[in-house]
Amino acid sequence: MKKNAVVFGGTGEIGSAILKKLDKKDWRTIAVGRDTSSVTDIADYSFEVSFEDAARIEQTAYLISLEVEQIDLWVYAAGDIISARISEMKPGEWDRVLAANLTGAFYAVHYSLPLLAENAHIIFIGAVSERLQLPGLSAYAAAKSGLEAFATALKKEQRKKLVTVVRPGAVRTSFWDKVPMKLPSDAASPEKVAEKIIQAYQEGHQGHLDLI
């Protein structure tokens, strides 16, 4: 019997890499993202959402329940970043980054829990947030730190499920077009991160998984 996986943020570089690898392993996959046109050929089902829209995410969870009986692997790979000093950042920019990285994760988990298998694996794409407490990155660092605290509390509430926060270092994605820093020469590929995520599922990992 095929296993089922849903990737929130499945249209990003890491998310789509996860979908491709799962597709090759004969999983049934579901992509959730802002524009799913790029993944319709690799995902069995796809749904477009805005991650700050709780009602839309609730509706999407219901639509997923009509297609699959349960979810075995649940991944939140959505995110956004901005480089702006606190004195210059607009409230809307702060809200956008927090919505993509943290609030959207809450909405997605909250409405997905009834779909999850009893022993489902929940995986969040985090960051090495203590290294990101830099000028201009306050919103992103705060969101990723909050995500780790959220995931820890979630695990204590959902004791039969596995919860992992994957903390990659630099990854070669379009995020680097939004910040003034130079992409490190040893940055990992999205495919490498995706492979580590699938390995974490196979090994039943829990807690933080540092990929640095």
N, C-alpha and C positions, 0 to 999 in steps of 0.2 A: 504494500500500500504506500502511495506517495505521501511524503511529509509535506506540510504546508508552511510557508514562510511569508511574512509581510515585512516590507521595508518602507518605513516612513522616511521620506527624503530619498526615495529610490531613483530619482532623476539626477542626483548629483553624481560626481565622479566616483566616490566611494560606494554610494548606494547602488549605482548601476553595475559596478564591478562585482558587488555581492550577488546581485541578481544573475549576472552572467555565469558566475561560478556555480551557483545553486542550480541553474538551468542545466548545466552540463552534468550535474550530479542527479538529475531527474527529479528535482523537487518541483512542486507546484508553487508558483511564486506570485506575489501580489505587490505591485508598486503603487505607492502613494506619494504624490508630489505636486508641485505647482504646474508643471507642464510635462505630461507623460508621453508626448509624441516621440521622444527619443528612446523609449523603452518598450513600446508596444510589441516589438518583435522578440523581446526576451522575457517579458512577464506574461503570465497566463491571464492576469487581470490587472487593470490599472485604473486609478481613481485620482482625479485632480482636486486638490484642496489648497486653502490658504491656512497656514499653521496658526494664525491668530484667530481663526474662525471656529469656535467651539461647536457651533451647530452643524457646520459642514463636516467636521471630523466625526461627530456623533452619527450623522447620516451615513458617512462612509463606512464606519464600523458596522452599521446595520446592513449595508449593501454587501459587505464582505461576508457577513454571516449567512447571506443567501447563497453564496457560492461555495463555501467550504464549511466543513463541520467544526473544525477547530484549528488553531494555530500552534505549531510546534516551536517555531523560531520567530521571534518578534524583534525587529531592529529599528532603532530611531537614529537615523543618519542625517537628519535635516540640520541645517544651521545657517548662520549668517555672521558677518563680521564687519566692523567699521573701525577705521583709525581716526579718532577725534578726541582731543583733550576735553576733559570734563567741562571746562569753562566755555568751550565752543560747541559742544555736542547739543543737537536739538533734541527735545524730548521725544519726538517721533522716531529719531534714529535709535535712541536708547530702547524705546518700546519695541522696535523692529527686531533688534538683536536679541533681546530677552524673549520675545515671542518665538523666534525661530529655534533658539537653543534650549530654552527652559520651559516657558509656558506651554508651548506646543507639545513638548514631551509629556507634560502632565495631561493635557487634553487627550493625546493619543493613547497613553496608558489607561487613563480613566475609562474611556469608552471601549477600549480593547479587552479589558480584563475578562468580561464574560465569554470572549471568544477563545481565550487561551486554554490550552491543555493543562491538566492539573500539574504536570511537571515541565511546563513550557520554559524555554530559556529566553529571557529578556535582556537585550544588549543595547546599550547606549554608546554612541560615539562621543567620547569626552575629549579632554585635552590635558596636557600637563600644566594645569592652571596656575600652579605656583611659579612657573617660569614665564607666565604671560602677564604678570602684574607690572606692566610697563606703561609709560606715558602713551596715551592714545588708545589703549586696549582695555580700558576699565569695564566697558559693557560686556565685552566678550569674556574677559577673565571672571567677572562676577557671575555671568550666566553659567559658565562651565563649572565653577566652584559650586554654585547652587545645584547644578545637575548631579554632582557627586553626592551631596547631602540628601537630595531627593531619592536617589537610587538606593542609598543606605537605608533610609526609612522604608522604602518600598519593600526591600528584601525582608525586613523585620515583620512587615505586615503579610507578605506573601511567602510564607516559609517553605512551602512545597515547590516553589518555582526557583529557578536559578536566575540571578541578576548579575550582570557584568557591565562594568564601565571600561571600555577600551580607551586607553590614553596614548594615541600615537604622537610621535614627535612631528616634525615637518613632513607634510605630504604634498606631492605635486598636484595641486588642484588650483582652480581659478580663484580661491581665497586669496592667493598671493597677489592677485591683480588689485586687491582692495586695500593693501597695506604697504607702507613705504619700505618695509624690510626686504632684503634680498633672500631669495629662496636658497636654502643651504644646499651645497653640492651633494650631500648624502641623504637628501629628502627621499622618503619612501614613495613608491608608486601606489596608486589606489588599489591596484590588483594585489599587491603585497599585503596591504591592510585587510582587504577582503579575505584573503587566504587565512590570515591570523584569526579573523572573526569566526570563520567556519571551523577552524581548528579548535577555538575556544568552545564552540558548541559541541563538537565531537568529544572533547575531553571533559565536558561538564564543569567548565571553569566558573568560579564565583569571585566576586569582589572586583578589585582594580586589576587591569591587565596593561602594564606599561610596555609600549613597543619602541622604546628608545635605547 
